[in-house]
Amino acid sequence: MPRPQGPPPFRRLPLPAARTRGDLPVERGRTPEDYEFQVLAVPRGTSLGSVRSALAAESEYGRWDLVRTRLYMGGERRVWMRRRIIRVRSSLPR
């Protein structure tokens, strides 16, 4: 499947400072430090089909998982995505 061309129908936002680390969506047994997060803002009036295809491409090629979607009063949607940070340990003897 070729990657869609053109600008994505969203803009990347800085990760908001969580009130507590418990506000970030993580799996059981994991900590927020095990993940990398990004927040995407989708302006109102954007077609859901274009957003869906852009998020599918983002998750497929960037290995992001969709964890939360919120709809705000102005019609803007915000999407939280995460990917797990893989930490590699050396198997060589010291």
C-alpha angles and dihedrals in degrees: 000000000000119000112256115254128226133046117319116252091241141057127227117243129198113261107264116239103259115227088228131001086249090072092073116089108246135155123256113278093022132100128219088251088068091066141058114218135200130183121212124196118209114197119229116265094038111132115249091226093060091045091048093051093046092049091047090053091045092052095043099047099030096038093234124156122214108235107162140013125188131186114210129205095259091056095259117136124209121202124198116206129181139187129192119250110231112214113198120208120205115250092195118108116249 
